[in-house]
Amino acid sequence: EKGGYDHFMMKEIYEQPNVIKDTYRGRLHANEGLIKMAGVDDNIERFSNAQRILIVACGTSWHAGLVAEYIFEEFARIPVEVEYASEFRYRNPIIGDKDVLIAISQSGETADTLAAIKLAKEKGAFVFGVCNVVGSSISRETHAGAYTHAGPEIGVASTKAFTTQITVLTMIALRLAKLKGTLSNSDYHRYLSELEMIPEKVQEALQTNDMTKQIASVYKDATNCLYLGRGYNFPVALEGALKLKEISYIHAEGYPAAEMKHGPIALIDEQMPVIVIAPKQGHYDKVVSNVQEIKSRSGKIIAVVTKGDEQVRALADHVIEIPETSDALSPLVTTIPLQLLSYHIAVMRGCNVDQPRNLAKSVTVE
Ligand code: F6R
């Protein structure tokens, strides 16, 4: 049942090239320049009239929402707010019938997310669900939605649900960009083809397994760990830190790289592993200078870089090379080595990877 892997988590990490394909199959038509998603197409008025999009979710799904915020605003020029469902539901939020609320949930059963949906519906918003579990409470409670086709996710630490959520949300953003004419024709078509190529790039990123295992053996006894990224890869830093803490019980924090100098830099010494997500596209030069700041304080640098990178390599203690992608789609690829790294560290520490202490796969209590 684990398909030859030692743990469900590893099986699910390796399923990602296929499930991303399953998720876009029948929806993404790169050759024709089309995105077809029934849940969006049938409600296109609600989306085109949206004054803003509110995204609510918890945990890893909330991180997917943060990536989506960057993508929606860049591609479709619609203002987006992302909020923890648990905060949203208890703060008397301003929300009306011109709002579209997108709820993201792997299980479709998360109590806070469900409550946020009910609240938004009462206030007249159009509520769209992005769920993995077919027929789940959230998929029934929303006005419309799009399933991620990740298949059952058994490992408590969410992996393939995250990348398929981002895939669905990217397709929605592209669909709206087409509708609103907010992307140039060439960018639009380039993103469609690039999304189609993502499974191959994820496959290639899985080849970082040996390298992440080697790095894991060096840092498995760390007590703290910092993850840094900028722009589209800031949420990936948060997700990398969450993956590490939940399965290996190492304290980890994710930060936007530029925020480091406003506090976390005080933590850096020769004991502190800092995982920096520094792909070539995006704010590369800025990240390089952040890496220099860590280096000059003797922090240990583990850098996720684009294949062929030289500048960061010269500064880092370890480099993990991934294939090149555009900035906007890079989270789908940069996430992979971070999943593998936390997996190997957790295994080496003897942790119960698939069922970490104190955690449940679906959180049906608030
Ligand atoms: C992280 C994790 C949790 C869930 C969160 C939301 O690996 O598993 O943080 O992401 O409980 O769950 P769903 O997506 O089912 O609403």
Boltz pocket constraint, residues with backbone or C-beta under 6 A from the ligand:
constraints:
  - pocket:
      binder: B
      contacts: [[A, 58], [A, 59], [A, 60], [A, 61], [A, 104], [A, 105], [A, 106], [A, 107], [A, 108], [A, 109], [A, 110], [A, 113], [A, 156], [A, 157], [A, 158], [A, 159], [A, 242], [A, 246], [A, 360], [A, 361], [A, 362], [A, 363]]
      max_distance: 6.0
